[in-house]
Amino acid sequence: MIPCAVVGVGQTHHRSKRRDVSFGGLVREAVFRALDDARMTMADIDAVVLGKAPDLFEGVMKPELYLSDALGAVGKPMFRVHTAGSVGGTTGLVAASHVRAGKHRTVLAVAFEKQSEGNAQFALGSGRGASLGAGGSFAPFVRAYIHRSGAPEHIGWTVAVKDRLNALKNPYAHLKIADISIDKVRDSPMMWDPIRYLESCPSSDGACAVVITDEEGGRAAAADGRPPAWILGMSSRSEAGGFPGRDPVRPQACLQCAQDVYQEAGITNPREQIDTAELYVPFSWHEPLWLEAHHLADEGAGWQLVDKGQTELGGSFPINPSGGVLSTNPIGASGLLRFAEAANQVRGAAGEHQVDGARVALGMAYGAQSQYFSMWIVANNLQPFG
Amino acid sequence: MTRFVESTITFPYKRSLGPVTGAFMTALADKRILGVRNGTDVLVPPMEWDPATGAELAADLVEVGPAGTVESWTWVPEPTEQHPLDRPFAFAFIRLDGAANPLLHALDAGSPAAVSAGMRVAPRWREERIGHITDIACFVPGVRSEVDGTDVGGPGQPVELMDYTAAITYSTPVLAMADHALAATREHRLIGLRCPTCDRVYVGGDRPYCPVDALELGADAEVELPNAGTITNFIVVEPVQYPGQTVTEQFARVFVLLDGTDVVLTYQPVIDLPVGDIHVGVRVSAVWAPRDTPVDTFSGIGRPMGSLLGWTPSGESDVHDPDLVNRIY
């Protein structure tokens, strides 16, 4: 297997409406930031992988064809990825797979969503009435988690506050709620019982791009004083959305995906060997829920990490230092943002939301009825565990 | 013969045009056609980037045309509703004077005999323009542009956003097994298919297979299910109003574990159970449409299945079981 590395990361400024840019303008904003970061131009890219949520979101069929010239992909291999909400993560994995396989040396992964040009509730309801929306779909999972773990209700508020405080340190984040507080979250309207308005992700326009290259490219970047993020493990898993006995709080696909990515990266004790994680948390309760389903906390104990402040920036195990999906949610790009932010942490390039001394990070995305999972482990060197 | 259910969904999407396409559309409303300089060439319509390399182009916009030369064309003898003209016309690649590349548009020439590569054409503008490519109604033979009626003008302000209403019509086959399950509901019977390998039961017939064992389930797998159960979990939704939304009031969906089985019916409507009274453990029974009432034969997440309209409290006392809430599936 050919080692590969992230050598460029870029994202747009995310807003509820980016009416100032076309689709092409939006993705190019992220792409040129990533290329500049990698000290590259479009001519250095051998193949392009594009990810976004279903075409129904913006009503553009085959956006990968529509955007090929905007992405400088004319005459190059161009791929589209779609795995529901996890798609951004899977886009990173597909791009990295081409490099690992030795097929292409340098691959550009791009993911975007321009939610303001359509309506997510409409799209998630397959264009029909009485859409449950993402919050409606996940509320029963959250209720089951709360019942079985016995977590107090302030845990959801705590995560909501923590991620919004982190977002204040991220210049690209969409939500900037300077006066965020437990009271403010607790007093916000109940949207999908037991999920409150401020415990929910926003709807964003935005894009993310990542440049992935081979070992030689990674070493060249390092020699040039631009630390790469080495991709030590990558995995994706899925399971059927509904069958009797399926547990959406601890989906088998998630448990297995996490085991697989740790094994490939040589991780035997994830809680100790990983320094920080960017987990896909669209509703605040998903933080403790995912901590448990990723073997990062014992079953029923994820909420205690939250309660003790260990998942804060500055805590022993910071989760979503970027502010996460709770602060920025251009759906198709949200997964790649997790992967990109994890990479920036181990590159020491996260700026104000940098986790001190982060060497190994996990990026994760999930989608649909908690049934698609994508993960990667990135590190600041190829043998971080000796 | 397989039955098909036809359904159409439509949505009024928006398109942010960006600085360059926005300027192009704004100029169209003013009866001007813009291109962008790309080296020594002028590209029409103008783009933000070089289409060959992706390199950023400075937005150096120049006026082209309005007359141009037909480079290639095809005749459309029987226009449909979606075509720009309601009479036979040509789709033509027209290189506008000053442009390096041809623009695709409609050419109203009467008959194919009147069209030839090399012929000179000019735009016929709509009388009222909105900043859209259809502000040019079509091109016509000759070198003088014209207005199709009295010139009413344009919006008088920059055009930044375009409306784009998309519609798609699906024709979905209904499996014989699904029709069989729907027919059973008309007799107020609920049927499912039991997997012979894992014993899991799947309600209805629209997905006649076991996803766990990857096994197709036929008529021999059919089992009769009870009409009573217990609410295990629920969803309360504040509906967001979007085009195509059919509900305006808060509504609920519940998960029902059927008595004596391992079957959970997901996303079920409730009847005569106020949202505030829904909780885990409520005993419910099926509510059926009268036998002679027409029913919605399209089933899907959160919709009634045939004559099964939903679930109503049976009046029995609650079930107290801490594991109940986990039975979402």
Interface residues (C-beta under 8 A of the other chain):
Chain A: R18 R19 D20 V21 S22 F23 G24 G25 R28 F32 M42 A43 L56 E58 G59 D69 A70 L71 G72 A73 V74 K114 S116 E117 G118 N119 Q121 F122 S126 G127 R128 G129 A130 S131 L132 G133 G135 G136 S137 A139 P140 F141 R143 A144 H147 R148 P189 M191 W192 D193 A240 G242 F243 P244 G245 R246 D247 P248 V249
Chain B: S7 I9 T10 F11 Y13 K14 R15 S16 L17 G18 P19 V20 T21 M47 E48 W49 P51 A52 T53 G54 A55 E56 E160 L161 Y164 A166 I168 R200 V201 Y202 C210 P211 V212 N233 F234 I235 V236 V237 E238 P239 V240 Y242 P243 G244 Q245 T246 V247 F251 R253 F255 D262 V263 V264 T266 Y267 V280 G300 I301 G302 R303 P322 V325 N326 I328 Y329
